[in-house]
Amino acid sequence: MATAIHEPPQVENLEPRVSDSGNGGWRNLRPADADLKAVQNYSPPPASTAIWVGLFAITMMFAAFTSALIVRQGASMDWQHLSVPPILYLNTVLLLLSSVTLELARKPIAKYMGGLRNEVKNPAKWLYVTLFLGLMFVGGQYMAWRQLIAKGLYIWTNPNSGFFYVLTAAHAVHILGGLGGLVHVIRKLNAGVLRRSTLVAAARYWHFMDVLWIYLLILLWVKL
């Protein structure tokens, strides 16, 4: 009796396939038949959501500081005028320049991570400049505190000097966090595994720190 021999069933290859992301080395995966433009503008939800949540929390914190300052000033009989240290204006220029250099960094980084590595010798150059300017800003804030101390103004001297130290120190701490983010971006870039969303999140945070500082400077100048 003849035995029918059946061919083995065809099993589709279930291994994940990495396709071109449309962003070169930006490490964003694109599913088959996906809209390329939509994918290019896409930022992974964890990074995008985390940065917006963080910025919202920072905004609420400084809004609470502002409210406390206004209430304390209105109810205080010992509020004294405080001249803003002139170095704060230089610090402002340094911080604004750092945002400019960070934006200048984005184009060469995009070329480098997009596969045009021979055209970009040092893609992290402007990031290092941004990092240096950020450190200069923090150093300038420390000098401003030293200038107040030289005048005998400490955090406990009077309410307005206390608010000056609290607001500027809180902002400086967040600037240090932004510097840590830039170091992380530089390390990922040098390793060739930088995601576009990582750079976007770091830049968004840094620019927010600029806007926040302008607001604080105006607040200190008007209220103190």
VOTI-806961 format. One record per residue (C-alpha): residue in three letters; chain; x, y, z. Coordinates in nm, 4 decimals. Each point is the difference from the previous one (the first is absolute). Layout:
@code->ALA&unit->A&c1->X&c2->Y&c3->Z $
...
This chain:
@code->MET&unit->A&c1->0.0000&c2->0.0000&c3->0.0000 $
@code->ALA&unit->A&c1->0.1477&c2->0.3269&c3->-0.1122 $
@code->THR&unit->A&c1->0.0556&c2->0.2634&c3->0.2667 $
@code->ALA&unit->A&c1->-0.0636&c2->0.3588&c3->-0.0959 $
@code->ILE&unit->A&c1->0.2852&c2->0.2302&c3->0.0902 $
@code->HIS&unit->A&c1->-0.1094&c2->0.3482&c3->0.0920 $
@code->GLU&unit->A&c1->0.2280&c2->0.2981&c3->-0.0221 $
@code->PRO&unit->A&c1->0.0752&c2->0.1657&c3->0.3355 $
@code->PRO&unit->A&c1->-0.2074&c2->0.3087&c3->0.0619 $
@code->GLN&unit->A&c1->0.1635&c2->0.3314&c3->-0.0807 $
@code->VAL&unit->A&c1->0.0732&c2->0.1958&c3->0.3175 $
@code->GLU&unit->A&c1->0.0287&c2->0.3727&c3->-0.0371 $
@code->ASN&unit->A&c1->0.3149&c2->0.1502&c3->0.1448 $
@code->LEU&unit->A&c1->-0.1152&c2->0.1586&c3->0.3238 $
@code->GLU&unit->A&c1->0.3279&c2->0.1672&c3->0.0837 $
@code->PRO&unit->A&c1->-0.0356&c2->0.3762&c3->0.0314 $
@code->ARG&unit->A&c1->0.1262&c2->0.1895&c3->-0.2980 $
@code->VAL&unit->A&c1->0.1805&c2->0.3271&c3->0.0460 $
@code->SER&unit->A&c1->-0.0828&c2->0.2361&c3->-0.2793 $
@code->ASP&unit->A&c1->0.1442&c2->0.3308&c3->-0.0958 $
@code->SER&unit->A&c1->-0.1234&c2->0.2694&c3->0.2297 $
@code->GLY&unit->A&c1->0.0292&c2->0.2812&c3->-0.2459 $
@code->ASN&unit->A&c1->0.2213&c2->0.1757&c3->0.2546 $
@code->GLY&unit->A&c1->0.3274&c2->-0.1745&c3->-0.0725 $
@code->GLY&unit->A&c1->0.1665&c2->-0.1001&c3->0.3219 $
@code->TRP&unit->A&c1->-0.2643&c2->0.1544&c3->0.2256 $
@code->ARG&unit->A&c1->-0.1051&c2->-0.3527&c3->0.1037 $
@code->ASN&unit->A&c1->-0.3728&c2->0.0548&c3->-0.0497 $
@code->LEU&unit->A&c1->-0.1602&c2->-0.3132&c3->-0.1413 $
@code->ARG&unit->A&c1->-0.2647&c2->0.0286&c3->-0.2698 $
@code->PRO&unit->A&c1->-0.2611&c2->-0.2726&c3->-0.0476 $
@code->ALA&unit->A&c1->-0.0732&c2->-0.1184&c3->-0.3518 $
@code->ASP&unit->A&c1->-0.2211&c2->0.2287&c3->-0.2082 $
@code->ALA&unit->A&c1->0.0174&c2->0.2735&c3->0.2658 $
@code->ASP&unit->A&c1->-0.0310&c2->0.3624&c3->-0.0907 $
@code->LEU&unit->A&c1->0.3600&c2->0.1244&c3->-0.0117 $
@code->LYS&unit->A&c1->-0.0816&c2->0.3644&c3->0.0780 $
@code->ALA&unit->A&c1->-0.2026&c2->-0.0973&c3->0.3047 $
@code->VAL&unit->A&c1->0.2782&c2->-0.2243&c3->0.1258 $
@code->GLN&unit->A&c1->0.2650&c2->0.2674&c3->-0.0475 $
@code->ASN&unit->A&c1->-0.1991&c2->0.2389&c3->0.2177 $
@code->TYR&unit->A&c1->-0.0746&c2->-0.2675&c3->0.2555 $
@code->SER&unit->A&c1->0.1527&c2->0.0098&c3->0.3482 $
@code->PRO&unit->A&c1->-0.0277&c2->-0.3134&c3->0.2147 $
@code->PRO&unit->A&c1->-0.2740&c2->0.0507&c3->0.2623 $
@code->PRO&unit->A&c1->0.2197&c2->-0.0680&c3->0.3078 $
@code->ALA&unit->A&c1->0.2537&c2->0.2722&c3->-0.0826 $
@code->SER&unit->A&c1->-0.2588&c2->0.2495&c3->-0.1200 $
@code->THR&unit->A&c1->-0.2372&c2->-0.0586&c3->0.2902 $
@code->ALA&unit->A&c1->0.2740&c2->0.0061&c3->0.2630 $
@code->ILE&unit->A&c1->0.1394&c2->0.3355&c3->-0.1120 $
@code->TRP&unit->A&c1->-0.3426&c2->0.1656&c3->-0.0062 $
@code->VAL&unit->A&c1->-0.0878&c2->-0.1377&c3->0.3423 $
@code->GLY&unit->A&c1->0.3322&c2->0.1228&c3->0.1343 $
@code->LEU&unit->A&c1->-0.0447&c2->0.3484&c3->-0.1457 $
@code->PHE&unit->A&c1->-0.3516&c2->0.0201&c3->0.1386 $
@code->ALA&unit->A&c1->0.1232&c2->-0.0965&c3->0.3480 $
@code->ILE&unit->A&c1->0.2769&c2->0.2622&c3->-0.0167 $
@code->THR&unit->A&c1->-0.2492&c2->0.2638&c3->-0.1117 $
@code->MET&unit->A&c1->-0.2307&c2->-0.0791&c3->0.2906 $
@code->MET&unit->A&c1->0.2885&c2->0.0159&c3->0.2473 $
@code->PHE&unit->A&c1->0.1142&c2->0.3444&c3->-0.1107 $
@code->ALA&unit->A&c1->-0.3595&c2->0.1180&c3->-0.0171 $
@code->ALA&unit->A&c1->-0.0297&c2->-0.0985&c3->0.3671 $
@code->PHE&unit->A&c1->0.3208&c2->0.1913&c3->0.0779 $
@code->THR&unit->A&c1->-0.1389&c2->0.3050&c3->-0.1788 $
@code->SER&unit->A&c1->-0.3269&c2->-0.0175&c3->0.1898 $
@code->ALA&unit->A&c1->0.1849&c2->-0.0332&c3->0.3305 $
@code->LEU&unit->A&c1->0.2199&c2->0.2990&c3->-0.0852 $
@code->ILE&unit->A&c1->-0.2965&c2->0.2228&c3->-0.0849 $
@code->VAL&unit->A&c1->-0.1938&c2->-0.1011&c3->0.3121 $
@code->ARG&unit->A&c1->0.3055&c2->0.0422&c3->0.2240 $
@code->GLN&unit->A&c1->0.0775&c2->0.3414&c3->-0.1449 $
@code->GLY&unit->A&c1->-0.3556&c2->0.1209&c3->0.0508 $
@code->ALA&unit->A&c1->-0.0117&c2->-0.1140&c3->0.3624 $
@code->SER&unit->A&c1->0.3546&c2->0.0999&c3->0.0951 $
@code->MET&unit->A&c1->0.1072&c2->0.3045&c3->0.1980 $
@code->ASP&unit->A&c1->0.3709&c2->-0.0820&c3->-0.0343 $
@code->TRP&unit->A&c1->0.0224&c2->-0.0250&c3->-0.3784 $
@code->GLN&unit->A&c1->0.3087&c2->0.1862&c3->-0.1211 $
@code->HIS&unit->A&c1->0.1033&c2->0.0961&c3->-0.3509 $
@code->LEU&unit->A&c1->0.2675&c2->-0.2235&c3->-0.1484 $
@code->SER&unit->A&c1->0.2086&c2->0.1102&c3->-0.2967 $
@code->VAL&unit->A&c1->0.0434&c2->-0.2808&c3->-0.2493 $
@code->PRO&unit->A&c1->0.3726&c2->-0.0806&c3->-0.0421 $
@code->PRO&unit->A&c1->0.1094&c2->0.1295&c3->-0.3446 $
@code->ILE&unit->A&c1->0.1676&c2->-0.3320&c3->-0.0802 $
@code->LEU&unit->A&c1->-0.3451&c2->-0.1514&c3->-0.0450 $
@code->TYR&unit->A&c1->-0.0322&c2->0.1903&c3->-0.3288 $
@code->LEU&unit->A&c1->0.3237&c2->-0.1542&c3->-0.1259 $
@code->ASN&unit->A&c1->-0.1270&c2->-0.3396&c3->0.1129 $
@code->THR&unit->A&c1->-0.3150&c2->0.0599&c3->-0.2032 $
@code->VAL&unit->A&c1->0.2057&c2->0.0656&c3->-0.3139 $
@code->LEU&unit->A&c1->0.1985&c2->-0.3197&c3->0.0586 $
@code->LEU&unit->A&c1->-0.3150&c2->-0.2071&c3->0.0381 $
@code->LEU&unit->A&c1->-0.1614&c2->0.1451&c3->-0.3120 $
@code->LEU&unit->A&c1->0.3181&c2->-0.0667&c3->-0.1974 $
@code->SER&unit->A&c1->-0.0064&c2->-0.3593&c3->0.1203 $
@code->SER&unit->A&c1->-0.3421&c2->-0.0459&c3->-0.1594 $
@code->VAL&unit->A&c1->0.1377&c2->0.1365&c3->-0.3265 $
@code->THR&unit->A&c1->0.2955&c2->-0.2386&c3->0.0036 $
@code->LEU&unit->A&c1->-0.2293&c2->-0.2905&c3->0.0838 $
@code->GLU&unit->A&c1->-0.2067&c2->0.0745&c3->-0.3086 $
@code->LEU&unit->A&c1->0.3187&c2->0.0285&c3->-0.2064 $
@code->ALA&unit->A&c1->0.0893&c2->-0.3516&c3->0.1169 $
@code->ARG&unit->A&c1->-0.3122&c2->-0.1617&c3->-0.1389 $
@code->LYS&unit->A&c1->0.0798&c2->0.0213&c3->-0.3722 $
@code->PRO&unit->A&c1->0.3480&c2->-0.1598&c3->0.0106 $
@code->ILE&unit->A&c1->-0.1309&c2->-0.2654&c3->0.2382 $
@code->ALA&unit->A&c1->-0.2805&c2->-0.0819&c3->-0.2428 $
@code->LYS&unit->A&c1->0.2540&c2->-0.0376&c3->-0.2811 $
@code->TYR&unit->A&c1->0.2280&c2->-0.2135&c3->0.2126 $
@code->MET&unit->A&c1->-0.2735&c2->-0.2330&c3->0.1208 $
@code->GLY&unit->A&c1->-0.1506&c2->-0.0044&c3->-0.3485 $
@code->GLY&unit->A&c1->0.3038&c2->-0.1734&c3->-0.1425 $
@code->LEU&unit->A&c1->0.2005&c2->0.2979&c3->-0.1267 $
@code->ARG&unit->A&c1->0.2753&c2->-0.0498&c3->0.2543 $
@code->ASN&unit->A&c1->0.2797&c2->0.0926&c3->-0.2393 $
@code->GLU&unit->A&c1->-0.1497&c2->0.3482&c3->-0.0371 $
@code->VAL&unit->A&c1->-0.0112&c2->0.0692&c3->0.3756 $
@code->LYS&unit->A&c1->0.3346&c2->-0.0198&c3->0.1785 $
@code->ASN&unit->A&c1->-0.1185&c2->0.0965&c3->0.3469 $
@code->PRO&unit->A&c1->-0.3797&c2->-0.0250&c3->0.0337 $
@code->ALA&unit->A&c1->0.0099&c2->0.0662&c3->0.3751 $
@code->LYS&unit->A&c1->0.1923&c2->0.3288&c3->-0.0326 $
@code->TRP&unit->A&c1->-0.2965&c2->0.2296&c3->0.0619 $
@code->LEU&unit->A&c1->-0.1255&c2->-0.2242&c3->0.2781 $
@code->TYR&unit->A&c1->0.3295&c2->0.0488&c3->0.1826 $
@code->VAL&unit->A&c1->-0.0343&c2->0.3765&c3->-0.0468 $
@code->THR&unit->A&c1->-0.3526&c2->-0.0179&c3->0.1420 $
@code->LEU&unit->A&c1->0.1280&c2->-0.2016&c3->0.2933 $
@code->PHE&unit->A&c1->0.2757&c2->0.2551&c3->0.0658 $
@code->LEU&unit->A&c1->-0.2437&c2->0.2939&c3->-0.0113 $
@code->GLY&unit->A&c1->-0.2324&c2->-0.1801&c3->0.2394 $
@code->LEU&unit->A&c1->0.2840&c2->-0.0525&c3->0.2448 $
@code->MET&unit->A&c1->0.0941&c2->0.3666&c3->-0.0343 $
@code->PHE&unit->A&c1->-0.3582&c2->0.0916&c3->0.0867 $
@code->VAL&unit->A&c1->0.0075&c2->-0.2088&c3->0.3174 $
@code->GLY&unit->A&c1->0.3363&c2->0.1525&c3->0.0910 $
@code->GLY&unit->A&c1->-0.1459&c2->0.3460&c3->-0.0551 $
@code->GLN&unit->A&c1->-0.2892&c2->-0.0809&c3->0.2322 $
@code->TYR&unit->A&c1->0.2468&c2->-0.1025&c3->0.2683 $
@code->MET&unit->A&c1->0.1811&c2->0.3307&c3->-0.0446 $
@code->ALA&unit->A&c1->-0.3303&c2->0.1852&c3->0.0427 $
@code->TRP&unit->A&c1->-0.0568&c2->-0.1785&c3->0.3308 $
@code->ARG&unit->A&c1->0.3520&c2->0.0900&c3->0.1094 $
@code->GLN&unit->A&c1->-0.0666&c2->0.3642&c3->-0.0821 $
@code->LEU&unit->A&c1->-0.3097&c2->-0.0007&c3->0.2212 $
@code->ILE&unit->A&c1->0.1896&c2->-0.1697&c3->0.2819 $
@code->ALA&unit->A&c1->0.2695&c2->0.2681&c3->-0.0273 $
@code->LYS&unit->A&c1->-0.2743&c2->0.2563&c3->0.0672 $
@code->GLY&unit->A&c1->-0.1147&c2->-0.1918&c3->0.3069 $
@code->LEU&unit->A&c1->-0.3115&c2->-0.1409&c3->-0.1686 $
@code->TYR&unit->A&c1->-0.0632&c2->-0.3653&c3->0.0811 $
@code->ILE&unit->A&c1->-0.2980&c2->-0.2240&c3->-0.0552 $
@code->TRP&unit->A&c1->-0.1253&c2->0.0778&c3->0.3515 $
@code->THR&unit->A&c1->0.0776&c2->0.3752&c3->-0.0002 $
@code->ASN&unit->A&c1->-0.3434&c2->0.1092&c3->-0.1213 $
@code->PRO&unit->A&c1->-0.2910&c2->-0.1469&c3->-0.2000 $
@code->ASN&unit->A&c1->0.0976&c2->0.1392&c3->-0.3384 $
@code->SER&unit->A&c1->0.3622&c2->-0.1197&c3->0.0216 $
@code->GLY&unit->A&c1->-0.1336&c2->-0.3397&c3->0.1023 $
@code->PHE&unit->A&c1->-0.2201&c2->-0.0158&c3->-0.3095 $
@code->PHE&unit->A&c1->0.2929&c2->0.1066&c3->-0.2178 $
@code->TYR&unit->A&c1->0.2132&c2->-0.2896&c3->0.1203 $
@code->VAL&unit->A&c1->-0.2837&c2->-0.2529&c3->-0.0213 $
@code->LEU&unit->A&c1->-0.1124&c2->0.0950&c3->-0.3514 $
@code->THR&unit->A&c1->0.3459&c2->0.0273&c3->-0.1532 $
@code->ALA&unit->A&c1->0.1267&c2->-0.3149&c3->0.1728 $
@code->ALA&unit->A&c1->-0.3047&c2->-0.2016&c3->-0.1111 $
@code->HIS&unit->A&c1->0.0545&c2->0.1133&c3->-0.3575 $
@code->ALA&unit->A&c1->0.3729&c2->-0.0785&c3->0.0201 $
@code->VAL&unit->A&c1->-0.0789&c2->-0.3536&c3->0.1179 $
@code->HIS&unit->A&c1->-0.2241&c2->-0.0514&c3->-0.3023 $
@code->ILE&unit->A&c1->0.2724&c2->0.1399&c3->-0.2254 $
@code->LEU&unit->A&c1->0.2356&c2->-0.2622&c3->0.1416 $
@code->GLY&unit->A&c1->-0.2602&c2->-0.2603&c3->-0.0910 $
@code->GLY&unit->A&c1->-0.0027&c2->0.1382&c3->-0.3548 $
@code->LEU&unit->A&c1->0.3794&c2->-0.0202&c3->-0.0124 $
@code->GLY&unit->A&c1->-0.0272&c2->-0.3643&c3->0.1006 $
@code->GLY&unit->A&c1->-0.2410&c2->-0.0492&c3->-0.2883 $
@code->LEU&unit->A&c1->0.2476&c2->0.1584&c3->-0.2422 $
@code->VAL&unit->A&c1->0.2766&c2->-0.2292&c3->0.1248 $
@code->HIS&unit->A&c1->-0.2311&c2->-0.2951&c3->-0.0628 $
@code->VAL&unit->A&c1->-0.0685&c2->0.1232&c3->-0.3540 $
@code->ILE&unit->A&c1->0.3731&c2->0.0411&c3->-0.0683 $
@code->ARG&unit->A&c1->0.0749&c2->-0.3518&c3->0.1249 $
@code->LYS&unit->A&c1->-0.2735&c2->-0.1501&c3->-0.2178 $
@code->LEU&unit->A&c1->0.1197&c2->0.2017&c3->-0.2995 $
@code->ASN&unit->A&c1->0.3605&c2->-0.1095&c3->0.0420 $
@code->ALA&unit->A&c1->-0.1192&c2->-0.3608&c3->0.0239 $
@code->GLY&unit->A&c1->-0.2056&c2->0.0434&c3->-0.3178 $
@code->VAL&unit->A&c1->-0.3264&c2->-0.1021&c3->0.1666 $
@code->LEU&unit->A&c1->-0.1643&c2->0.3384&c3->0.0555 $
@code->ARG&unit->A&c1->-0.3744&c2->0.0051&c3->-0.0526 $
@code->ARG&unit->A&c1->-0.1608&c2->0.3044&c3->-0.1548 $
@code->SER&unit->A&c1->-0.2544&c2->0.0088&c3->0.2820 $
@code->THR&unit->A&c1->0.2793&c2->0.0198&c3->0.2590 $
@code->LEU&unit->A&c1->0.1495&c2->0.3098&c3->-0.1595 $
@code->VAL&unit->A&c1->-0.3427&c2->0.1596&c3->-0.0415 $
@code->ALA&unit->A&c1->-0.0860&c2->-0.0605&c3->0.3661 $
@code->ALA&unit->A&c1->0.3329&c2->0.1433&c3->0.1195 $
@code->ALA&unit->A&c1->-0.0360&c2->0.3080&c3->-0.2213 $
@code->ARG&unit->A&c1->-0.3583&c2->0.0554&c3->0.1088 $
@code->TYR&unit->A&c1->0.1006&c2->-0.0129&c3->0.3668 $
@code->TRP&unit->A&c1->0.2944&c2->0.2349&c3->-0.0526 $
@code->HIS&unit->A&c1->-0.2045&c2->0.2613&c3->-0.1865 $
@code->PHE&unit->A&c1->-0.2622&c2->-0.0174&c3->0.2723 $
@code->MET&unit->A&c1->0.2705&c2->0.0813&c3->0.2562 $
@code->ASP&unit->A&c1->0.0809&c2->0.3123&c3->-0.2046 $
@code->VAL&unit->A&c1->-0.3600&c2->0.1170&c3->0.0019 $
@code->LEU&unit->A&c1->-0.0328&c2->-0.0773&c3->0.3694 $
@code->TRP&unit->A&c1->0.3127&c2->0.2016&c3->0.0801 $
@code->ILE&unit->A&c1->-0.1264&c2->0.3046&c3->-0.1917 $
@code->TYR&unit->A&c1->-0.3208&c2->-0.0213&c3->0.2013 $
@code->LEU&unit->A&c1->0.1915&c2->-0.0286&c3->0.3289 $
@code->LEU&unit->A&c1->0.2281&c2->0.2901&c3->-0.0871 $
@code->ILE&unit->A&c1->-0.2988&c2->0.2244&c3->-0.0676 $
@code->LEU&unit->A&c1->-0.1681&c2->-0.1210&c3->0.3191 $
@code->LEU&unit->A&c1->0.3111&c2->0.0711&c3->0.2075 $
@code->TRP&unit->A&c1->0.0491&c2->0.3407&c3->-0.1576 $
@code->VAL&unit->A&c1->-0.3621&c2->0.1081&c3->0.0529 $
@code->LYS&unit->A&c1->-0.0804&c2->-0.1559&c3->0.3371 $
@code->LEU&unit->A&c1->0.3309&c2->0.0095&c3->0.1881 $
